[in-house]
Amino acid sequence: LWLDLEQETERHASVRWHWVKGHVGNALNERADELAVVAAASA
Protein backbone atom coordinates (compact mmCIF):
# COMPACT_ATOMS: atom_id res chain seq x y z
CA LEU A 1 0.00 0.00 0.00
CA TRP A 2 2.74 2.47 0.94
CA LEU A 3 4.59 1.84 -2.32
CA ASP A 4 1.40 2.51 -4.29
CA LEU A 5 0.80 5.70 -2.34
CA GLU A 6 4.38 6.81 -2.94
CA GLN A 7 4.03 6.22 -6.70
CA GLU A 8 0.80 8.19 -6.89
CA THR A 9 2.34 11.00 -4.86
CA GLU A 10 5.20 11.19 -7.36
CA ARG A 11 2.71 11.34 -10.25
CA HIS A 12 0.70 14.13 -8.63
CA ALA A 13 3.10 16.74 -7.27
CA SER A 14 0.30 18.63 -5.52
CA VAL A 15 -0.30 15.80 -3.01
CA ARG A 16 0.74 16.72 0.52
CA TRP A 17 0.53 14.45 3.56
CA HIS A 18 -0.63 15.85 6.89
CA TRP A 19 -1.05 13.97 10.16
CA VAL A 20 -4.45 14.57 11.73
CA LYS A 21 -5.22 13.49 15.28
CA GLY A 22 -8.15 11.09 15.24
CA HIS A 23 -11.34 11.11 17.28
CA VAL A 24 -11.35 14.85 17.93
CA GLY A 25 -14.22 15.86 15.67
CA ASN A 26 -12.26 16.92 12.58
CA ALA A 27 -14.98 16.88 9.92
CA LEU A 28 -12.76 15.79 7.03
CA ASN A 29 -11.12 13.07 9.11
CA GLU A 30 -14.54 11.80 10.20
CA ARG A 31 -15.68 11.71 6.55
CA ALA A 32 -12.55 9.82 5.52
CA ASP A 33 -13.29 7.30 8.26
CA GLU A 34 -16.88 6.89 7.05
CA LEU A 35 -15.70 6.28 3.49
CA ALA A 36 -13.09 3.76 4.67
CA VAL A 37 -15.70 1.81 6.65
CA VAL A 38 -18.05 1.66 3.64
CA ALA A 39 -15.22 0.58 1.32
CA ALA A 40 -14.06 -2.12 3.75
CA ALA A 41 -17.61 -3.46 4.09
CA SER A 42 -18.01 -3.77 0.32
CA ALA A 43 -14.59 -5.37 -0.27
C-alpha distance matrix in Angstrom:
0.0 3.8 5.5 5.2 6.2 8.6 10.0 10.7 12.3 14.4 15.5 16.6 18.5 19.4 16.1 16.7 14.9 17.3 17.3 19.2 21.0 20.5 23.5 25.9 26.4 24.4 24.7 21.5 19.4 21.3 20.6 16.9 17.3 19.6 17.3 14.4 17.1 18.5 15.3 14.7 18.4 18.4 15.6
3.8 0.0 3.8 5.4 5.0 6.1 8.6 9.9 10.3 12.3 14.3 15.2 16.5 17.6 14.2 14.4 12.5 15.0 15.2 17.7 19.8 19.9 23.2 25.3 26.1 23.9 24.5 21.3 19.3 21.7 21.4 17.6 18.3 21.0 19.0 16.3 19.3 21.0 18.1 17.6 21.4 21.7 19.1
5.5 3.8 0.0 3.8 5.4 5.0 6.2 8.7 9.8 10.6 12.5 14.4 15.8 17.6 14.8 15.6 14.5 17.6 18.3 21.0 23.3 23.6 26.9 28.9 29.6 27.1 27.5 24.1 22.4 24.9 24.2 20.5 21.5 24.0 21.6 19.1 22.2 23.4 20.2 20.0 23.7 23.4 20.6
5.2 5.4 3.8 0.0 3.8 5.4 5.1 6.3 8.6 10.0 10.7 12.4 14.6 16.2 13.5 15.0 14.3 17.5 18.6 20.9 23.4 23.4 26.5 28.4 28.6 26.1 26.0 22.5 21.2 23.5 22.2 18.6 19.9 22.0 19.2 17.1 20.3 21.0 17.6 18.0 21.6 20.9 18.3
6.2 5.0 5.4 3.8 0.0 3.8 5.4 5.2 6.1 8.6 9.9 10.5 12.3 13.3 10.2 11.4 10.6 13.8 15.1 17.4 20.2 20.4 23.7 25.3 25.6 22.8 22.9 19.3 18.1 20.7 19.7 16.0 17.7 20.1 17.5 15.7 19.2 20.2 17.2 17.9 21.5 21.2 19.1
8.6 6.1 5.0 5.4 3.8 0.0 3.8 5.5 5.0 6.3 8.8 10.0 10.9 12.8 10.1 11.1 10.7 14.3 15.9 18.8 21.6 22.5 26.0 27.3 27.8 24.9 25.3 21.8 20.6 23.6 22.7 19.2 20.9 23.5 21.1 19.3 22.8 23.9 21.0 21.6 25.3 25.0 22.7
10.0 8.6 6.2 5.1 5.4 3.8 0.0 3.8 5.4 5.2 6.4 8.8 10.6 13.0 11.1 13.2 13.6 17.3 19.2 21.9 24.9 25.6 28.9 30.3 30.4 27.4 27.4 23.7 22.9 25.7 24.4 20.9 22.9 25.0 22.2 20.7 24.2 24.8 21.6 22.5 26.0 25.2 22.9
10.7 9.9 8.7 6.3 5.2 5.5 3.8 0.0 3.8 5.3 5.0 6.2 8.9 10.5 8.6 11.3 12.2 15.8 18.1 20.4 23.6 24.0 27.2 28.4 28.2 25.0 24.6 20.9 20.5 23.2 21.6 18.3 20.7 22.6 19.6 18.6 22.3 22.5 19.5 21.0 24.4 23.4 21.6
12.3 10.3 9.8 8.6 6.1 5.0 5.4 3.8 0.0 3.8 5.4 5.2 6.3 7.9 5.8 8.0 9.3 13.1 15.7 18.3 21.7 22.7 26.0 26.9 26.8 23.5 23.5 19.8 19.5 22.6 21.3 18.2 20.7 23.0 20.4 19.5 23.3 24.0 21.3 22.7 26.2 25.7 24.0
14.4 12.3 10.6 10.0 8.6 6.3 5.2 5.3 3.8 0.0 3.8 5.5 5.9 9.1 8.4 10.6 12.3 16.1 18.8 21.6 25.0 26.2 29.7 30.4 30.5 27.1 27.2 23.5 23.3 26.4 25.1 22.0 24.5 26.7 24.1 23.1 26.8 27.4 24.6 25.9 29.4 28.7 26.8
15.5 14.3 12.5 10.7 9.9 8.8 6.4 5.0 5.4 3.8 0.0 3.8 6.2 9.0 9.0 12.2 14.3 18.0 20.9 23.3 26.8 27.7 30.9 31.7 31.3 27.9 27.4 23.6 23.9 26.8 24.9 22.0 24.8 26.5 23.5 23.0 26.7 26.8 23.9 25.7 28.9 27.7 26.0
16.6 15.2 14.4 12.4 10.5 10.0 8.8 6.2 5.2 5.5 3.8 0.0 3.8 5.5 5.9 9.5 12.2 15.7 18.9 21.0 24.6 25.6 28.7 29.2 28.6 25.0 24.4 20.7 21.3 24.3 22.5 19.9 23.0 24.6 21.8 21.8 25.6 25.6 23.2 25.2 28.4 27.4 26.2
18.5 16.5 15.8 14.6 12.3 10.9 10.6 8.9 6.3 5.9 6.2 3.8 0.0 3.8 5.5 8.1 11.4 14.7 18.1 20.6 24.2 25.8 29.0 29.1 28.8 25.1 24.9 21.4 22.0 25.3 23.8 21.4 24.5 26.5 24.1 23.9 27.7 28.2 25.9 27.8 31.1 30.4 29.2
19.4 17.6 17.6 16.2 13.3 12.8 13.0 10.5 7.9 9.1 9.0 5.5 3.8 0.0 3.8 6.4 10.0 12.7 16.4 18.3 22.1 23.6 26.7 26.5 25.8 22.1 21.8 18.3 19.4 22.7 21.2 19.1 22.4 24.3 22.1 22.5 26.2 26.6 24.8 26.9 30.0 29.5 28.7
16.1 14.2 14.8 13.5 10.2 10.1 11.1 8.6 5.8 8.4 9.0 5.9 5.5 3.8 0.0 3.8 6.8 9.9 13.3 15.4 19.1 20.4 23.6 23.7 23.3 19.7 19.6 16.0 16.5 19.8 18.6 16.1 19.2 21.3 19.2 19.2 22.9 23.6 21.7 23.6 26.9 26.6 25.7
16.7 14.4 15.6 15.0 11.4 11.1 13.2 11.3 8.0 10.6 12.2 9.5 8.1 6.4 3.8 0.0 3.8 6.6 10.2 12.5 16.2 18.1 21.4 21.3 21.3 17.7 18.3 15.0 15.1 18.7 18.2 15.8 18.6 21.2 19.7 19.4 23.0 24.3 22.7 24.2 27.5 27.8 26.9
14.9 12.5 14.5 14.3 10.6 10.7 13.6 12.2 9.3 12.3 14.3 12.2 11.4 10.0 6.8 3.8 0.0 3.8 6.8 9.6 13.1 14.9 18.4 18.7 19.1 15.8 16.9 13.8 13.0 16.7 16.7 14.0 16.3 19.3 18.2 17.3 20.8 22.6 21.1 22.1 25.5 26.2 25.2
17.3 15.0 17.6 17.5 13.8 14.3 17.3 15.8 13.1 16.1 18.0 15.7 14.7 12.7 9.9 6.6 3.8 0.0 3.8 6.3 9.8 12.2 15.7 15.4 16.2 13.0 14.7 12.1 11.1 14.9 15.6 13.4 15.3 18.6 18.2 17.5 20.6 22.7 21.8 22.7 25.9 27.0 26.4
17.3 15.2 18.3 18.6 15.1 15.9 19.2 18.1 15.7 18.8 20.9 18.9 18.1 16.4 13.3 10.2 6.8 3.8 0.0 3.8 6.6 9.2 12.8 12.9 14.4 11.8 14.2 12.3 10.2 13.7 15.2 13.1 14.1 17.6 17.8 16.7 19.4 22.0 21.4 21.7 24.8 26.4 25.8
19.2 17.7 21.0 20.9 17.4 18.8 21.9 20.4 18.3 21.6 23.3 21.0 20.6 18.3 15.4 12.5 9.6 6.3 3.8 0.0 3.8 6.2 9.5 9.3 10.6 8.2 10.9 9.6 7.3 10.6 12.7 11.3 12.0 15.4 16.2 15.5 17.8 20.4 20.5 20.8 23.6 25.5 25.4
21.0 19.8 23.3 23.4 20.2 21.6 24.9 23.6 21.7 25.0 26.8 24.6 24.2 22.1 19.1 16.2 13.1 9.8 6.6 3.8 0.0 3.8 6.9 6.8 9.3 8.3 11.6 11.4 8.5 10.7 13.7 12.7 12.4 15.7 17.3 16.4 17.9 21.0 21.5 21.3 23.8 26.2 26.2
20.5 19.9 23.6 23.4 20.4 22.5 25.6 24.0 22.7 26.2 27.7 25.6 25.8 23.6 20.4 18.1 14.9 12.2 9.2 6.2 3.8 0.0 3.8 5.6 7.7 7.6 10.4 10.5 7.1 8.2 11.5 10.7 9.5 12.7 14.8 13.8 14.7 17.9 18.8 18.5 20.6 23.2 23.5
23.5 23.2 26.9 26.5 23.7 26.0 28.9 27.2 26.0 29.7 30.9 28.7 29.0 26.7 23.6 21.4 18.4 15.7 12.8 9.5 6.9 3.8 0.0 3.8 5.8 7.5 10.0 11.4 8.4 7.8 11.6 11.9 10.0 12.4 15.3 14.7 14.8 17.9 19.5 19.1 20.6 23.5 24.3
25.9 25.3 28.9 28.4 25.3 27.3 30.3 28.4 26.9 30.4 31.7 29.2 29.1 26.5 23.7 21.3 18.7 15.4 12.9 9.3 6.8 5.6 3.8 0.0 3.8 5.8 9.0 11.0 9.0 8.9 12.6 13.5 12.4 14.6 17.3 17.4 17.8 20.6 22.2 22.3 23.8 26.5 27.4
26.4 26.1 29.6 28.6 25.6 27.8 30.4 28.2 26.8 30.5 31.3 28.6 28.8 25.8 23.3 21.3 19.1 16.2 14.4 10.6 9.3 7.7 5.8 3.8 0.0 3.8 5.9 8.8 7.8 6.8 10.1 11.9 11.4 12.7 15.6 16.4 16.8 19.0 21.0 21.6 22.8 25.2 26.6
24.4 23.9 27.1 26.1 22.8 24.9 27.4 25.0 23.5 27.1 27.9 25.0 25.1 22.1 19.7 17.7 15.8 13.0 11.8 8.2 8.3 7.6 7.5 5.8 3.8 0.0 3.8 5.7 5.3 6.1 8.7 10.0 10.6 12.4 14.4 15.4 16.6 18.6 20.1 21.1 22.7 24.7 25.8
24.7 24.5 27.5 26.0 22.9 25.3 27.4 24.6 23.5 27.2 27.4 24.4 24.9 21.8 19.6 18.3 16.9 14.7 14.2 10.9 11.6 10.4 10.0 9.0 5.9 3.8 0.0 3.8 5.5 5.1 6.2 8.7 9.9 10.6 12.4 14.2 15.4 16.7 18.4 20.0 21.3 23.0 24.5
21.5 21.3 24.1 22.5 19.3 21.8 23.7 20.9 19.8 23.5 23.6 20.7 21.4 18.3 16.0 15.0 13.8 12.1 12.3 9.6 11.4 10.5 11.4 11.0 8.8 5.7 3.8 0.0 3.8 5.4 5.0 6.2 8.6 9.8 10.6 12.3 14.3 15.5 16.4 18.2 20.1 21.3 22.5
19.4 19.3 22.4 21.2 18.1 20.6 22.9 20.5 19.5 23.3 23.9 21.3 22.0 19.4 16.5 15.1 13.0 11.1 10.2 7.3 8.5 7.1 8.4 9.0 7.8 5.3 5.5 3.8 0.0 3.8 5.4 5.1 6.2 8.7 9.9 10.5 12.4 14.4 15.3 16.4 18.5 20.2 21.0
21.3 21.7 24.9 23.5 20.7 23.6 25.7 23.2 22.6 26.4 26.8 24.3 25.3 22.7 19.8 18.7 16.7 14.9 13.7 10.6 10.7 8.2 7.8 8.9 6.8 6.1 5.1 5.4 3.8 0.0 3.8 5.5 5.1 6.3 8.8 9.9 10.7 12.6 14.3 15.3 16.7 18.8 20.1
20.6 21.4 24.2 22.2 19.7 22.7 24.4 21.6 21.3 25.1 24.9 22.5 23.8 21.2 18.6 18.2 16.7 15.6 15.2 12.7 13.7 11.5 11.6 12.6 10.1 8.7 6.2 5.0 5.4 3.8 0.0 3.8 5.3 5.0 6.2 8.6 9.9 10.7 12.3 14.2 15.5 16.9 18.4
16.9 17.6 20.5 18.6 16.0 19.2 20.9 18.3 18.2 22.0 22.0 19.9 21.4 19.1 16.1 15.8 14.0 13.4 13.1 11.3 12.7 10.7 11.9 13.5 11.9 10.0 8.7 6.2 5.1 5.5 3.8 0.0 3.8 5.5 5.2 6.1 8.7 10.0 10.5 12.2 14.3 15.5 16.4
17.3 18.3 21.5 19.9 17.7 20.9 22.9 20.7 20.7 24.5 24.8 23.0 24.5 22.4 19.2 18.6 16.3 15.3 14.1 12.0 12.4 9.5 10.0 12.4 11.4 10.6 9.9 8.6 6.2 5.1 5.3 3.8 0.0 3.8 5.4 5.0 6.2 8.7 9.8 10.5 12.3 14.4 15.3
19.6 21.0 24.0 22.0 20.1 23.5 25.0 22.6 23.0 26.7 26.5 24.6 26.5 24.3 21.3 21.2 19.3 18.6 17.6 15.4 15.7 12.7 12.4 14.6 12.7 12.4 10.6 9.8 8.7 6.3 5.0 5.5 3.8 0.0 3.8 5.5 5.2 6.3 8.7 10.0 10.8 12.7 14.5
17.3 19.0 21.6 19.2 17.5 21.1 22.2 19.6 20.4 24.1 23.5 21.8 24.1 22.1 19.2 19.7 18.2 18.2 17.8 16.2 17.3 14.8 15.3 17.3 15.6 14.4 12.4 10.6 9.9 8.8 6.2 5.2 5.4 3.8 0.0 3.8 5.5 5.2 6.1 8.6 9.9 10.8 12.3
14.4 16.3 19.1 17.1 15.7 19.3 20.7 18.6 19.5 23.1 23.0 21.8 23.9 22.5 19.2 19.4 17.3 17.5 16.7 15.5 16.4 13.8 14.7 17.4 16.4 15.4 14.2 12.3 10.5 9.9 8.6 6.1 5.0 5.5 3.8 0.0 3.8 5.5 5.1 6.0 8.5 10.0 10.5
17.1 19.3 22.2 20.3 19.2 22.8 24.2 22.3 23.3 26.8 26.7 25.6 27.7 26.2 22.9 23.0 20.8 20.6 19.4 17.8 17.9 14.7 14.8 17.8 16.8 16.6 15.4 14.3 12.4 10.7 9.9 8.7 6.2 5.2 5.5 3.8 0.0 3.8 5.5 5.2 6.2 8.7 10.0
18.5 21.0 23.4 21.0 20.2 23.9 24.8 22.5 24.0 27.4 26.8 25.6 28.2 26.6 23.6 24.3 22.6 22.7 22.0 20.4 21.0 17.9 17.9 20.6 19.0 18.6 16.7 15.5 14.4 12.6 10.7 10.0 8.7 6.3 5.2 5.5 3.8 0.0 3.8 5.5 5.2 6.4 8.8
15.3 18.1 20.2 17.6 17.2 21.0 21.6 19.5 21.3 24.6 23.9 23.2 25.9 24.8 21.7 22.7 21.1 21.8 21.4 20.5 21.5 18.8 19.5 22.2 21.0 20.1 18.4 16.4 15.3 14.3 12.3 10.5 9.8 8.7 6.1 5.1 5.5 3.8 0.0 3.8 5.5 5.3 6.2
14.7 17.6 20.0 18.0 17.9 21.6 22.5 21.0 22.7 25.9 25.7 25.2 27.8 26.9 23.6 24.2 22.1 22.7 21.7 20.8 21.3 18.5 19.1 22.3 21.6 21.1 20.0 18.2 16.4 15.3 14.2 12.2 10.5 10.0 8.6 6.0 5.2 5.5 3.8 0.0 3.8 5.5 5.2
18.4 21.4 23.7 21.6 21.5 25.3 26.0 24.4 26.2 29.4 28.9 28.4 31.1 30.0 26.9 27.5 25.5 25.9 24.8 23.6 23.8 20.6 20.6 23.8 22.8 22.7 21.3 20.1 18.5 16.7 15.5 14.3 12.3 10.8 9.9 8.5 6.2 5.2 5.5 3.8 0.0 3.8 5.6
18.4 21.7 23.4 20.9 21.2 25.0 25.2 23.4 25.7 28.7 27.7 27.4 30.4 29.5 26.6 27.8 26.2 27.0 26.4 25.5 26.2 23.2 23.5 26.5 25.2 24.7 23.0 21.3 20.2 18.8 16.9 15.5 14.4 12.7 10.8 10.0 8.7 6.4 5.3 5.5 3.8 0.0 3.8
15.6 19.1 20.6 18.3 19.1 22.7 22.9 21.6 24.0 26.8 26.0 26.2 29.2 28.7 25.7 26.9 25.2 26.4 25.8 25.4 26.2 23.5 24.3 27.4 26.6 25.8 24.5 22.5 21.0 20.1 18.4 16.4 15.3 14.5 12.3 10.5 10.0 8.8 6.2 5.2 5.6 3.8 0.0
